[in-house]
């Protein structure tokens, strides 16, 4: 079964709790300048007085046909049975071709120049727990589950929005 994380950008406040949880779970040390595997980006929209800021919490998307895996010349990056894209540091030569291939700019490189990235907290998931970033999110903006289940939830949410929009249009035009 392929697992994934969905972000509801309307709920994300940019608090960075997910970044801290990721760093803690993966023993990434700020003092050693180890990069977090999850980042929160701000996206500005509109102009004053209608301006607003939205936040996007982003980590590895664990793509179905992962471009980083396809591009890796040593086979250090591969897909596991759970759908996670993983890195074998023993095979990584630090060429950074994976970074160039990734459409999301996800790969990070440790102090030895080896690629590292989100593992979807596979050890937590194996124990029946959510990934650390999902567990800590105070607004529930991050959701974890099977890709099919998450897709169905998004489809239902979109359908409800569409129905409400049609009903609102009909009631305004009557």
Secondary structure, DSSP 8 states (H G I E B T S, - for coil): --EEEEE-TTT-----HHHHHHHHHTT--GGGT---S-EEEEEEES-TTS-EEEEEEE-----TT-HHHHH-TT--EEE-TTS-EEE-TTT-----HHHHH-TT---EE-TTS-EE---TTHHHHHTT---HHHHH-TT--EEEEEHHHHHHHHHHHHHHHHHHHHHHHHHHH-
